[in-house]
């Protein structure tokens, strides 16, 4: 084969010999920041849970009858995101299974994430498949697995009941994010699960519901609520010193020695404590701070990296939040962006309502009442998309003032990806009129 005049063959051969183009060489040369970054992720299950001993002891005391093959009480656990609810339940569940195994008792703890498994059918099917543990069965034995769709619900219920009865023992079913299940599919599944014990002789069922929403019980039938909430536990938010202890324990394993500036952990803890004591937020801050330092090839993780991580997290979560808003909320938000473009960093509800009417007409959606616009503004404030405060205007009464925090460009970019907010539609809004009106 002859060589091409432009040397293409030689270039191809050189690339084959070298293998990599060296894109990742600079990262390989980086001084190590992390020893094991996985311990800073939410999925990591630590052997020790600081400042949650009372809650762990309470859950263990309620579930203790399982080791005597008796039915434990059902539990409802409340608490805001990042307060250790799921971690504590998983920790106690693993301890319970080990204790029962040592005593020759059968006990299964089935953990379901109801944000993903959010219908009655899927809950029943998943419980059955978890209990049967198909992966551990030899392929030559018959499998009675329930498909995730396709059967009548009463058949799935009967199949699960028969399976439970044939295997016996105590089964603790953990419904994490139980409020999501109830809001989407109602409380019929909870009613059906609570009546299992009346139909079983050899097996027992106990339920643990975990929720971030204290008000979700308003959606429950009184009979279901009385059965489900035999015991209730509330997990309080962590304070800054407690978050410091949690982060320090993880950091000792996660980072190489001496790479963390002394102020990093206290700053991460303080920032997360402001966010209702969220340990997940604190861990994310610390991990992302380390990753930013690693990308810069910095010798240490500094407080500057923590502040950059805070801004990155806020921007990322903001984009997810804005993209999932309904069209009317986006229209109100777009009206605020127009006001911001008119050099009005702070604007009132009345000003937003005036601009919103033009935006709604341009989008060809119904124009909402002033009261409904006010409700949407309150929702945007609650979600953290905007900041607001109520100010007194003396004899003119009180009004709400609003402004954007960081991430305005991210909001604008996210809205532009919605086909309803294409520039062609929004060009008909008379920006000049508002410029004159709000001069």
C-alpha atoms as one frame of an Amber mdcrd trajectory, in Angstrom:
protein
   0.000   0.000   0.000   1.416   3.382  -0.972   1.558   6.236   1.432  -0.866
   9.092   0.738   0.753  12.412  -0.215  -0.640  14.205   2.823   0.778  11.643
   5.249  -2.634  10.417   6.453  -1.455   6.811   6.805   1.468   7.812   9.002
  -0.853   9.904  11.229  -3.299   7.021  11.643  -0.459   4.623  12.506   0.956
   7.117  15.010  -2.450   7.461  16.691  -2.767   3.673  16.904   0.672   3.374
  18.473   0.113   6.101  21.046  -3.400   4.885  21.945  -4.519   7.950  23.933
  -4.132  11.538  22.799  -3.144  12.547  26.326  -6.408  14.327  27.141  -6.409
  13.015  30.715  -2.659  13.319  31.410  -3.027  16.565  33.353  -5.541  14.905
  35.679  -3.244  11.943  36.272  -0.491  14.322  37.342  -2.743  16.095  39.854
  -1.717  15.917  43.478  -4.234  13.655  45.164  -7.093  15.439  46.941  -9.359
  12.457  47.546  -8.547   9.188  49.214 -12.119   7.871  48.827 -14.705  10.386
  47.599 -17.503   7.781  47.710 -17.909   8.269  51.464 -19.182  11.807  50.742
 -22.050  10.564  48.575 -25.632  10.089  49.795 -25.556   6.401  48.877 -22.729
   5.632  51.328 -23.927   3.884  54.505 -21.630   4.672  57.436 -21.093   2.351
  60.385 -21.603   5.248  62.776 -24.347   7.900  62.703 -23.335  10.788  64.983
 -26.051  12.584  66.961 -28.759  10.079  66.086 -28.384   7.573  68.942 -31.776
   8.444  70.544 -33.590   7.975  67.225 -31.748   4.714  66.469 -32.575   3.372
  69.954 -36.252   4.326  69.523 -36.550   2.522  66.170 -34.710  -0.529  67.558
 -37.015  -0.663  70.617 -40.123  -0.579  68.437 -38.805  -3.301  66.084 -37.405
  -5.510  68.896 -40.458  -7.857  68.990 -39.268  -9.130  65.575 -36.490 -11.119
  67.229 -39.180 -13.025  69.187 -41.176 -13.587  65.967 -43.821 -11.087  67.123
 -45.395  -8.262  65.135 -43.754  -4.859  65.739 -45.799  -1.665  65.728 -46.001
   0.394  62.563 -43.941   3.591  62.580 -44.287   6.963  60.864 -41.028   8.913
  60.726 -41.000  12.617  59.873 -38.195  15.058  59.264 -36.804  17.404  56.642
 -34.406  16.283  53.919 -30.940  15.382  55.185 -31.867  14.711  58.813 -30.752
  11.058  58.757 -34.139   9.310  58.560 -33.310   6.852  55.781 -29.765   6.228
  57.027 -30.997   5.386  60.544 -33.756   3.075  59.291 -31.326   1.229  57.003
 -28.794   0.931  59.842 -31.364  -0.486  62.295 -32.793  -2.738  59.566 -29.406
  -4.295  58.835 -28.765  -4.828  62.569 -32.197  -6.432  62.971 -31.658  -8.856
  60.090 -28.247  -9.872  61.492 -29.625 -10.349  65.017 -32.516 -12.509  63.749
 -30.136 -14.541  61.582 -27.931 -15.281  64.610 -31.015 -16.450  66.547 -32.302
 -18.592  63.686 -35.348 -16.363  63.143 -36.579 -15.232  59.737 -36.800 -11.460
  59.280 -36.799  -9.423  56.060 -36.463  -5.652  55.846 -37.704  -4.470  52.435
 -36.814  -0.873  51.573 -38.853   0.775  48.798 -38.253   4.244  47.367 -41.802
   5.471  46.689 -40.582   8.309  44.525 -39.796   5.590  41.955 -42.191   2.826
  42.999 -45.336   4.931  43.197 -48.356   2.748  42.393 -50.168   0.041  44.368
 -49.347  -2.606  41.769 -45.631  -1.796  41.673 -45.355  -1.684  45.479 -46.946
  -5.124  45.871 -44.879  -6.598  43.022 -41.629  -5.132  44.345 -42.261  -6.436
  47.868 -42.869  -9.934  46.474 -39.771  -9.882  44.296 -37.593  -8.530  47.121
 -38.795 -11.219  49.520 -38.324 -14.002  47.001 -34.847 -12.652  46.205 -34.730
 -14.090  42.694 -31.034 -13.487  42.197 -30.148 -16.011  44.901 -32.367 -18.775
  43.514 -30.869 -21.504  41.352 -32.170 -21.282  37.790 -33.525 -24.865  37.869
 -36.063 -24.036  40.625 -39.512 -22.644  39.750 -39.876 -18.883  40.041 -43.162
 -17.274  41.010 -42.071 -13.711  40.363 -44.792 -11.126  39.772 -44.279  -9.034
  36.632 -44.073  -5.270  37.189 -47.168  -4.805  34.972 -49.928  -6.915  33.460
 -51.736  -8.713  36.289 -54.984  -7.650  38.006 -54.149  -5.985  41.324 -56.176
  -8.502  43.353 -54.144 -11.336  41.798 -50.888  -9.576  42.781 -52.237  -9.114
  46.316 -53.219 -12.793  46.587 -49.850 -13.943  45.179 -47.963 -11.799  47.694
 -50.124 -13.054  50.571 -49.460 -16.682  49.591 -45.734 -16.006  49.273 -45.574
 -14.370  52.704 -47.521 -17.218  54.281 -45.319 -19.891  52.704 -42.061 -18.241
  53.840 -43.229 -17.101  57.291 -41.292 -14.825  59.625 -41.478 -11.077  60.173
 -41.390  -8.686  57.216 -40.660  -5.011  57.840 -41.675  -2.923  54.830 -40.057
   0.519  54.644 -41.905   3.006  52.435 -39.437   5.831  51.908 -41.029   9.062
  50.581 -44.416   7.593  51.505 -46.059  10.990  50.902 -45.204  10.742  47.174
 -46.989   7.383  46.985 -50.110   8.652  48.774 -50.341  11.870  46.745 -50.077
   9.989  43.447 -51.946   6.754  44.117 -54.030   7.356  47.246 -54.001   5.350
  50.486 -55.574   2.089  49.245 -52.176   0.367  49.183 -51.561   1.335  52.812
 -54.984   0.007  53.791 -54.285  -3.285  52.010 -50.886  -3.657  53.667 -52.270
  -2.934  57.148 -54.931  -5.666  56.774 -52.371  -8.343  55.785 -51.793  -9.376
  59.404 -55.467 -10.331  59.790 -55.113 -12.804  56.889 -51.734 -14.338  57.773
 -50.959 -17.119  60.272 -47.263 -17.901  59.789 -46.033 -14.445  58.730 -46.173
 -10.919  60.155 -46.087  -7.526  58.477 -44.859  -4.237  59.934 -44.570  -0.927
  58.108 -42.268   2.069  58.459 -43.309   5.193  56.563 -40.701   7.918  56.022
 -41.825  11.392  54.959 -40.450  14.919  54.564 -43.996  16.291  54.707 -45.712
  16.469  58.083 -49.024  17.313  56.418 -49.290  14.272  54.164 -51.428  12.471
  56.783 -54.220  14.893  55.829 -54.623  12.734  52.692 -55.130   9.528  54.716
 -58.359   7.809  55.656 -58.713   7.869  59.500 -58.672   4.038  59.634 -55.410
   3.905  57.698 -53.877   6.676  59.799 -54.710   4.977  63.102 -53.111   1.714
  61.903 -50.085   3.281  60.269 -49.149   5.774  62.978 -49.050   3.419  65.964
 -45.661   5.019  66.707 -44.413   8.389  65.445 -40.870   9.760  65.449 -39.708
  13.223  64.405 -36.087  13.754  63.348 -34.919  17.277  64.214 -32.570  19.184
  61.866 -28.843  19.039  62.599 -27.215  22.186  63.970 -23.841  23.520  62.777
 -21.669  21.799  65.472 -23.389  18.454  64.779 -22.822  18.861  61.039 -19.158
  19.617  61.776 -18.858  16.262  63.578 -20.520  14.394  60.686 -18.312  16.080
  58.077 -15.128  15.576  60.071 -15.810  11.863  60.444 -16.371  11.490  56.679
 -13.504  13.836  55.735 -10.972  11.727  57.681 -11.738   8.862  55.284 -12.504
  10.853  52.130  -9.503  13.210  51.843  -5.754  12.817  51.814  -4.113  14.067
  54.971  -3.553  17.822  55.182  -5.441  18.867  52.019  -8.385  20.520  53.810
  -7.977  24.073  55.125  -9.170  24.368  58.727 -12.082  26.632  57.814 -13.620
  24.357  55.167 -15.611  22.007  57.384 -17.013  24.761  59.684 -18.032  26.786
  56.614 -19.758  23.810  54.955 -21.558  23.085  58.241 -22.630  26.702  58.712
 -23.991  26.985  55.155 -25.905  23.703  55.449 -27.249  24.634  58.903 -28.871
  27.668  57.287 -30.603  25.222  54.896 -32.640  23.614  57.728 -29.674  21.499
  58.935 -29.380  19.354  55.827 -26.529  16.819  56.158 -26.843  15.903  52.466
 -26.276  19.520  51.492 -23.231  19.660  53.822 -21.745  16.504  52.268 -22.400
  17.790  48.734 -20.684  21.076  49.576 -17.600  19.318  50.920 -17.385  16.861
  48.012 -17.870  19.483  45.297 -15.353  21.780  47.026 -12.797  18.990  46.773
 -13.672  18.317  43.136 -13.275  22.000  42.226  -9.862  22.082  43.918  -8.897
  18.881  42.100  -9.842  20.342  38.705  -7.730  23.429  39.384  -4.832  21.214
  40.473  -4.844  23.211  43.723  -2.653  21.908  46.562  -5.461  22.346  49.112
  -9.219  22.734  49.415  -9.891  26.280  50.622 -12.905  28.305  51.757 -12.931
  29.888  48.292 -13.667  26.434  46.856 -16.501  25.989  49.376 -18.097  29.282
  48.318 -17.746  28.315  44.652 -19.347  24.946  45.433 -22.252  26.695  47.155
 -22.867  28.840  44.087 -22.640  25.804  41.766 -25.133  23.780  43.822 -27.599
  26.672  43.957 -27.357  27.200  40.202 -27.743  23.493  39.367 -30.753  22.971
  41.663 -32.303  26.185  40.395 -32.154  24.986  36.782 -33.864  21.695  37.681
 -36.539  23.557  39.625 -37.261  26.122  36.878 -37.416  23.511  34.102 -40.182
  21.625  35.962 -42.385  24.686  36.621 -45.828  24.875  34.972 -46.255  27.362
  32.119 -48.079  29.995  34.187 -45.286  30.052  36.792 -42.749  30.386  33.994
 -44.746  33.296  32.564 -44.625  35.096  35.927 -40.900  34.363  36.137 -40.325
  35.690  32.618 -42.126  38.908  33.579 -39.640  39.288  36.439 -36.726  38.786
  34.032 -38.076  41.613  31.857 -38.200  43.896  34.906 -34.654  42.864  35.808
 -33.527  43.754  32.254 -35.078  47.215  32.723 -32.533  47.911  35.488 -35.067
  47.218  38.219 -33.203  44.879  40.562 -36.131  45.025  43.030 -39.752  44.917
  41.820 -43.232  44.713  43.357 -46.167  42.350  42.864 -48.089  45.049  40.990
 -45.235  45.616  38.534 -44.871  41.888  37.916 -48.630  41.579  37.314 -48.551
  44.389  34.720 -45.748  42.782  32.702 -47.169  39.271  33.191 -50.408  40.207
  31.372 -48.440  41.011  28.205 -46.352  37.842  28.565 -49.494  35.691  28.978
 -51.059  37.209  25.862 -47.855  36.607  23.877 -47.823  32.984  25.008 -51.547
  32.619  24.258 -52.397  31.396  27.777 -55.190  32.526  30.096 -54.431  35.738
  32.000 -54.612  34.943  35.716 -56.167  37.148  38.388 -53.984  39.343  40.602
 -54.602  37.000  43.537 -53.487  33.941  41.592 -50.358  35.776  40.414 -49.596
  36.555  44.069 -49.961  32.831  44.902 -47.515  31.877  42.127 -45.023  34.476
  43.364 -45.257  32.954  46.867 -44.582  29.496  45.391 -41.511  30.788  43.510
 -40.258  32.303  46.777 -40.836  29.057  48.659 -38.903  27.122  45.982 -35.976
  29.545  46.326 -36.194  30.751  42.711 -36.604  34.372  43.870 -36.130  36.276
  47.114 -38.904  38.413  48.589 -39.879  40.500  51.580 -43.002  42.353  52.678
 -42.443  46.096  53.240 -44.706  48.721  54.738 -45.597  51.773  52.657 -47.224
  53.626  55.558 -50.751  54.771  54.725 -50.438  53.076  51.316 -50.365  49.696
  53.029 -47.947  46.787  52.620 -46.478  45.315  49.460 -44.175  42.468  48.516
 -40.798  43.285  47.002 -38.870  40.676  45.014 -35.422  40.246  43.540 -33.247
  37.551  42.002 -30.304  35.985  43.796 -27.524  34.302  41.845 -28.216  32.248
  38.736 -30.375  34.673  36.697 -28.577  33.655  33.497 -29.352  30.010  34.280
 -33.065  30.864  34.679 -33.121  32.699  31.356 -31.334  29.849  29.571 -33.677
  27.244  31.065 -36.790  29.172  30.030 -35.414  29.598  26.493 -35.334  25.795
  26.119 -39.120  25.681  26.570 -40.622  25.872  23.067 -43.394  28.136  24.362
 -40.810  30.781  25.213 -39.299  31.045  21.756 -38.118  34.540  20.821 -40.584
  34.784  17.918 -43.531  34.624  20.318 -42.070  36.997  22.876 -41.011  39.653
  20.348 -44.553  41.041  20.389 -44.135  42.203  24.000 -43.696  45.992  23.952
 -40.590  46.362  26.133 -40.375  50.069  25.260 -43.761  50.689  26.888 -42.578
  49.152  30.133 -39.321  51.091  29.951 -41.387  54.304  29.868 -43.907  53.040
  32.446 -41.297  52.078  35.042 -38.865  54.921  34.429
